[in-house]
Amino acid sequence: MVFVNTFFEKRVEQLFDLARRVEEAFSAAGVEYRVIGGLATYLYVEEAAPDAGRLTKDIDIAVRREDLDRIAQAVAPFGLEYRRAAGVNMLVQKEAPSARRAVHLIFTGEKVRPEYPEPAPEFGPGRKIRGVPVIALENLIRMKLTSYRAKDEAHLKDMDDAGLIKPELEARLSPILRERLAQMRARG
């Protein structure tokens, strides 16, 4: 059990080190962004129900497309490099480039995939959890319901179990997103 705990703690440390480097680079360049995806889910769930969050391997962030050149320049001094591979915009660690442990860039106001029912939201209000600027909870839930892959459904279940998906938030969702939330809950 100690081995598993040590491995988990090391992985958390590596993930937050990467998030810290992104924060330093973006702050120095004056580039606005929000952490989205699995890390944002982890932070919200851990805040509401400690020890209930699922760890993620990578970091997804929302940025504005027009900031892409500034981002590519800003991250270099922090050991990161911009790459576009297989249609994915990402920041990889120079010393160990890996798409699985990269920072994936999602553009605000654009659909990640053409078949998605909604585009990635604009920034709106955000907040910091453990020093990480995260997307507003409602927008995170919308994004998870929009992409709605197996891992998104698991993240939604974690947020629901932690009491984060409130009725007033649910009421503001589009019909297709409310239907997906109902399907997730029905599967238990």
N, C-alpha and C positions, 0 to 999 in steps of 0.2 A: 504493500500500500504506500509506503514511503517513496518508492521508486516512481509510482504513478503520480503522486503528489508533486514530487520534484520536477518531473517532466512537464506537468501541467503548469506549474509556477514558472518554469523557464520559458515555456511557450507564451504565457501571458506577458512576461517581461519582454520578450522579443517583439511581440505585437505592439505593446505600448511604447517601446523604443522607436519602432517604425512610425507610429502615430505622432510621437514627439518630434521626430525629424521632419515629418510633413508639416506639422504646426509651425516649427521654427522657420522652415523655408517659405511657407506661404505668408506668415506674418511679416518676415523680412521684406518680401516682395509686395506686400499689400494686396494679396489675392484672397478674395473671399471664397470659402468652401464650407461644406458640411459633411461630416461622416454619416454614411447611410449604411444600409445592408446589415450584415451579421454583427459587426462590431457595435453599431448603434443599438441593435436589438440587445446584445449582450449587456451594454451599459445600462439601458433602461430597465431590463429585467433584474439585473444585479442590484440596482438601486431600490427597486420595489420588493424584491424577494431574494436577499443574499443567498448565494450558492445555487441559484436556480438557472443561471445563464449558460448557454452553450458557447463554447469558444469557436472562433472562426480562424481560418488559415490566412486570409487576406484582408485587405481593407478596401472598401468601396467608398468613394467620395463623389459628391455632386460639385461640379464646377461649371463656370460659364465657358462655352466654346471659344468666345473671343479672348479668353485669358490663356489659351493653350500655349502660345509662344512664350509668354511671361512665365508660365509654370515650368516649361522645359528648361528655361534659363535659371530659374530660381532654385530648382532642386539639385543641380549639379554640385554645388559646394557642400551639400549635405549627404553625399554618397548615393544619390539617386539619379536615374537616367530615364528620360521619356522614351517610350517605344510604342509603336503601333504594330500589332501582330495579330493575324487572323481576325481583323476587323475590330480589335479591342485596343483602346487607348489605355496605357498603363505607365506607371512609374515602377521600375525594377531597381533593386539594390545592386549597385555596381559590383560589389565584391561577391555576390552570389545571385545573379539574375535568375529569377524563377517567376513564371506567370502565376503559379499557385500561391506564392507568397508576396505578390505584388500589391501595389495600390492601383485599383481599377478606377478609371475616370468615367463618370456618367454625366452627361450634359443636361443642365436644367432646361426645361421647356421643350425637350425633344423625347420622342419615344425611343426606348432602348432597342426595341424590336418593332417592326411595322405592325405586327398582329396584336401588340399590347393595346388594351382599351384606353389607356391614359398616358400622357407624357410624364417624364420626371418633373416633379413640382419645382417651382422657383424656390429660392431660399426661404423666404418668409422668416418668421422669428425662429431663432434657434437658441440653444443654450449649451453650456459646457457641463460635462459629467466627467469627473476625474481628469480635468484639464483638456478634454477632447471636445471640440465643437461638433455637436450632433444636430441632425435635422429635427425639426419639431416632431413630436410623437405621432400626431395625426398624419403628417406627410409620410413618415416611415411606414405606418400601417397601410396607407394608400399604395405606396410603392410595393410593399410585400404582396398585397392583394392584386396588384396589376401584373407583376411577373408570375406569381402564383405557381412556382415550381415546388417540388417536394421539400426542399430546404426552406423555402419561404413559408410553406404551410407549417413546418416545425417551429419556425420563429414566431409565426402568428399564434400558434398554440401556447408557446412559452409566454408571450405577452398577454394573452387572454387569461392563462392560469395565474399570472401575477396581478391580475385585476387592472391591466392597463387599457383594455378596450372597453371604454365606458359607453353606455347607451346613447348619450348625447353626441359622442364622436361617431358612433355607428350610424346615427340618424343622418349625418351629413355626407355619408358615402353615396356614391352613385348606385343605381339598382344592381348593376353587374357586380360591383365590389361587395355590396351587402349580400348578394346571392353566394358569392365565393366564401364569405365569412360564415354564412349559414352552413354551407357544405363542409367546411373545415370543422365546425362545431359538431355537426352530425356524425362525422367520422370518429369523433371523440379523441 
